[in-house]
Amino acid sequence: MTSSSFIKRAPVRVNPVTSHPRERRLSLDGEWRFRLDPNDSGVEEEWFDADAAFDQVIAVPGCWQGQGFGGEGEDRVWDFGLDARTYRATYAGTGWYKRHFTVPESWRGNRIWINFGGVHPSAEIWVNGSCVGSHSAPYVPFAYEITGICGFEGGNSVTVRVHEKDRFLGLAYNWQGNWSGLYRSVELSCTGPAWIGDIVLRPDLDSGILGVEAPLEGDLAPDAVLEIFILSPSGEAVAATEIEWDGRKRRIEVQVQDPVPWSPDTPTLYAALLQLRSGGSVLDAAAVRFGFVEISTNGRKVLINGDPYYMRGTGDFAISPETGSPDTDRTRWRTKLATLRHYGYNYVRCQSYAPTPEYLDAADEVGILVQSEMGALGAWAGASVWHTYAWPRPTPLYIDRLLKQWELTVTRDANHPSATIYCMSNELGSGTEFPRTAWRCYRMTKEIKPTSLVLWTDGGYNPDLPGDIVNADASVLAETEKPVIQHEFRWWSSYPDTRIKHKYSGRAVRPYAIEMAEKKARENGLEPTLPLIAANSQRLQYLEARTNIEACRRDNPDLAGICHFTAMDIGFTPQGILDEFYERKRATPEEWLRCWGDTVLMIDRDFDDRVLAPGDELSCRILVSDFSHPHLAEPVLTWEVELEGSIVSSHGSRFEHRPYTTTGAGDLRVSLPEVSRPSKATLRAEVGDGVRSFRNQWSFWLMPQEGEADLDVFVYGPTAGSWLETLGGVEEIAPSRISSGLGPKTIISSVLDDELIRYMERGGRVILAAGEGLTRPFPSKLGLKKGRYFFLPPANYPPFSDGNSGTIISDHPLLGDFPHEGWADLHLYRPISESPPLDLRGLGLPDSDTIVRAISTYFVSLPLAYIVEYKVGNGGLVITSLDLNQDWPESRYLLARFLDYTTGESFGPDQQIDRGIITRIASITSALAGIDGIHDRPGAGNET
């Protein structure tokens, strides 16, 4: 339906951050008339007619689903295979916009253009009832000349049909469901018979020369002159030139004296003002911001203006809860991206999409590098089981559209100093079926922006495919000498926070993860606990993230950086240290910078090595990774160990410092004193050079030695394969002694049977070491096996019921003075890490006397626990699935508190357990007792 008589331009500048005083623009943002077209009958019924009435009002820019146009159904969040009502309304199909406008009389005799900043998925445009053209490239702003069909005396109308064709080109725009609409500004503009085409600036920091490529298009007169002025960051003119048109497109050079460089630390911006004149009239004008910056690599380092930078990135999934569609509010983006900088991030990977120019304007200002991914090799493709939702790849049907959108988007963003990294795909692994396309895309990008860094995939490595840097697992360091950035580290997902549900009120995106958490918690009676669940889950998330990030940076000194996935929560996966509004969850910027700053101190002890016993020595090496600008000069390391408010040891010394890598800075060995109760020790370290200093700290726990206890305690039943094997000095008791009524106060057992049930009914107390059959084990996710029951799940991929979201520990006499602060810190890592929790609902056990709760994933909100107690007759039962291995100081001390409680006068569970439930538990444990390994299989020993 497009007429060839209407000139189309793409890309064009729409809603520019800065304008030339002689530019002529008129915004069409604001209220438009609107109508959904669920039957797609609007074309046949001629809704494009200038007089066709639309009875609803919608705001532009924005998306219609986020403004409530559609139904109450659910949409598919394809990355998780889940359905939810993600936007205020759900709708996939066609919608129509209409707006009346008046062309200024002063524009008469010039070319009139209508400019669209962005439409998704695709559009057809009519002006005054005439079809002027169509568009199917969501990232690319475009314009049509409408001079011949515009009136100056009366009103004009523009009608836009937004429809589903080529939705795949939006890539991750559709990550949390279908949205549609005019998501960026719409404008009228005016030029003379000739105009300035795509402006590409190429600043050279070393020489101070600004190369200007500004093709002149249209009907040019012989006296045409292009004037260029360069404005300093303070707005003063620092250079100027003018070129008489000679009929050839060419590169113009402007000399800028002593340019101030742009970097993440000093995001200095200049502006170029261009003006095309002819016969005393200004035909066209434009203003473009830019920065003098040089992005390069040297061996394993990424350099910015010649200095190595540690790339500290995050992923972004086009989540804008305020708008639903990509946000175009620069003020909001300045605040959000400034928050990322305060938390130490210096680059953002836009996961399988290209951000808006408004986003890049804010990134230019705050100093964040941006990686765009426009899917030239198939976007979120990949052949693994995790990528069943692959987009079209560059086969003959799609290659032209994929590569054209790539080319025009790179051109759109070429002048942004922040737009420096371009990636063709996500997680293609070791190769692609389209290597020539990859190289074509690489060369095309370099021709447009030679200083950009280009790679063929994020999440893979192949030396035969293009890549200035490598984004993959740190293990590929052994295979390449290029800079390697750790890919997607590592999706630690906390529980949705119901405390912030109010933030979504009136927003385009619903709190759909929170709503699911509330629904499931309500079904299982856990809804009152949700605020505490969120708080404890976030404490664990911060602990896990900072501990693992420090270890990754420490153990891989040649890494060029880490891409933390992600700084912000994203829908069903609250995996950020910030929420979806870029606001603080648990960690302050100061806390996060301890692991995420330019300069970070680390120790060579991991999270499973934090508990000490009397006679142990606290020993470790302190390491420093210094990527400050400038780096530290002759730094001094100081450290101290504090125990119960007193400094037990401290030290300070210089060390041989090597910047831009990980350096050993000092060793400490501290003999810790005897303690009478569990005590928390804090190791604090600081490195500084008298001008700047950087700090970090780590927690350790000292457990007192347990003496020989004179307790009435025995062990019962099989011990093989459980922590009961490690018990020392505890006598076994025979069933006959129990049945005779001469049993002790407390029996520790891995089984229940009729004897123990009768024993408890008479007043006896049992500690049941729960194992298989009573617990709810789950496999590790995404290959991350260590600590699966202690740490958070890596992203909320299916199976949705598998994973731990934290713990809640009650103040209870069973724990005595064992420290906990309401949750399991690293001093309980070993007892929990490989020990699945009790499945209370599966066993029919009541949840009222839970002492240590394991927080289930919110998709199911199962009642799970590590320690519970119940009343059985005149006695009682404590069930624990913790690994109380007596080789560990924390487990020795914890079991001692169990025994103090169960043999003491304070023992008194409130919840009476049903006889049928206790009998079922007994049948499960008795049936599995003694079965250990292949030799116990039926028929074992008879196989040939």
HELIX and SHEET records of a PDB file:
HELIX    1   1 GLN A   65  GLN A   67  5                                   3    
HELIX    2   2 GLU A  105  TRP A  107  5                                   3    
HELIX    3   3 THR A  147  ILE A  149  5                                   3    
HELIX    4   4 ARG A  167  ASN A  174  5                                   8    
HELIX    5   5 ARG A  330  HIS A  342  1                                  13    
HELIX    6   6 PRO A  357  VAL A  366  1                                  10    
HELIX    7   7 ILE A  399  ASP A  413  1                                  15    
HELIX    8   8 PRO A  435  ILE A  448  1                                  14    
HELIX    9   9 ALA A  474  ALA A  478  5                                   5    
HELIX   10  10 THR A  498  TYR A  504  5                                   7    
HELIX   11  11 TYR A  512  GLU A  523  1                                  12    
HELIX   12  12 GLU A  527  THR A  529  5                                   3    
HELIX   13  13 LEU A  530  ASP A  555  1                                  26    
HELIX   14  14 PRO A  589  TRP A  596  1                                   8    
HELIX   15  15 TRP A  723  THR A  726  5                                   4    
HELIX   16  16 PRO A  735  SER A  739  1                                   5    
HELIX   17  17 ASP A  754  GLU A  761  1                                   8    
HELIX   18  18 PRO A  813  LEU A  815  5                                   3    
HELIX   19  19 LEU A  826  LEU A  828  5                                   3    
HELIX   20  20 TYR A  829  SER A  833  1                                   5    
HELIX   21  21 LEU A  840  LEU A  843  1                                   4    
HELIX   22  22 PRO A  889  THR A  903  1                                  15    
HELIX   23  23 ARG A  915  LEU A  928  1                                  14    
HELIX   24  24 ILE A  934  ASP A  936  5                                   3    
SHEET    1   A 5 LYS A   8  ARG A   9  0                                        
SHEET    2   A 5 PHE A 142  GLU A 145 -1                                        
SHEET    3   A 5 ARG A 111  PHE A 116 -1                                        
SHEET    4   A 5 VAL A 186  THR A 191 -1                                        
SHEET    5   A 5 ARG A  25  SER A  27 -1                                        
SHEET    1   B 6 GLN A  56  VAL A  60  0                                        
SHEET    2   B 6 GLY A  30  ASP A  37 -1                                        
SHEET    3   B 6 THR A  94  PHE A 101 -1                                        
SHEET    4   B 6 ASN A 156  HIS A 163 -1                                        
SHEET    5   B 6 SER A 122  VAL A 127 -1                                        
SHEET    6   B 6 SER A 130  HIS A 135 -1                                        
SHEET    1   C 2 ASP A  75  VAL A  77  0                                        
SHEET    2   C 2 LEU A  82  ALA A  84 -1                                        
SHEET    1   D 2 VAL A 119  HIS A 120  0                                        
SHEET    2   D 2 GLY A 181  LEU A 182 -1                                        
SHEET    1   E 2 ALA A 194  ILE A 196  0                                        
SHEET    2   E 2 LEU A 216  GLY A 218 -1                                        
SHEET    1   F 3 VAL A 200  PRO A 203  0                                        
SHEET    2   F 3 ILE A 209  GLU A 213 -1                                        
SHEET    3   F 3 ARG A 251  GLN A 255 -1                                        
SHEET    1   G 4 ALA A 237  GLU A 244  0                                        
SHEET    2   G 4 VAL A 225  LEU A 231 -1                                        
SHEET    3   G 4 TYR A 270  SER A 278 -1                                        
SHEET    4   G 4 SER A 281  PHE A 290 -1                                        
SHEET    1   H 3 ILE A 295  ASN A 298  0                                        
SHEET    2   H 3 LYS A 301  ILE A 304 -1                                        
SHEET    3   H 3 ASP A 307  TYR A 309 -1                                        
SHEET    1   I 8 LEU A 453  LEU A 455  0                                        
SHEET    2   I 8 ALA A 419  CYS A 423  1                                        
SHEET    3   I 8 LEU A 369  GLU A 373  1                                        
SHEET    4   I 8 TYR A 347  CYS A 350  1                                        
SHEET    5   I 8 MET A 311  ASP A 316  1                                        
SHEET    6   I 8 GLY A 561  PHE A 565  1                                        
SHEET    7   I 8 VAL A 484  ARG A 490  1                                        
SHEET    8   I 8 VAL A 470  ALA A 472  1                                        
SHEET    1   J 2 ASN A 426  GLY A 429  0                                        
SHEET    2   J 2 ASP A 458  GLY A 460  1                                        
SHEET    1   K 3 THR A 599  ILE A 603  0                                        
SHEET    2   K 3 GLU A 617  ASP A 626 -1                                        
SHEET    3   K 3 THR A 662  SER A 671 -1                                        
SHEET    1   L 5 VAL A 611  LEU A 612  0                                        
SHEET    2   L 5 SER A 693  LEU A 702  1                                        
SHEET    3   L 5 SER A 679  GLY A 688 -1                                        
SHEET    4   L 5 VAL A 636  LEU A 643 -1                                        
SHEET    5   L 5 SER A 646  ARG A 654 -1                                        
SHEET    1   M 6 VAL A 713  TYR A 716  0                                        
SHEET    2   M 6 THR A 746  SER A 749  1                                        
SHEET    3   M 6 ARG A 765  ALA A 769  1                                        
SHEET    4   M 6 GLY A 875  THR A 880  1                                        
SHEET    5   M 6 PRO A 863  VAL A 872 -1                                        
SHEET    6   M 6 LEU A 838  ASP A 839 -1                                        
SHEET    1   N 7 VAL A 713  TYR A 716  0                                        
SHEET    2   N 7 THR A 746  SER A 749  1                                        
SHEET    3   N 7 ARG A 765  ALA A 769  1                                        
SHEET    4   N 7 GLY A 875  THR A 880  1                                        
SHEET    5   N 7 PRO A 863  VAL A 872 -1                                        
SHEET    6   N 7 THR A 850  ILE A 855 -1                                        
SHEET    7   N 7 THR A 807  ILE A 809 -1                                        
END                                                                             
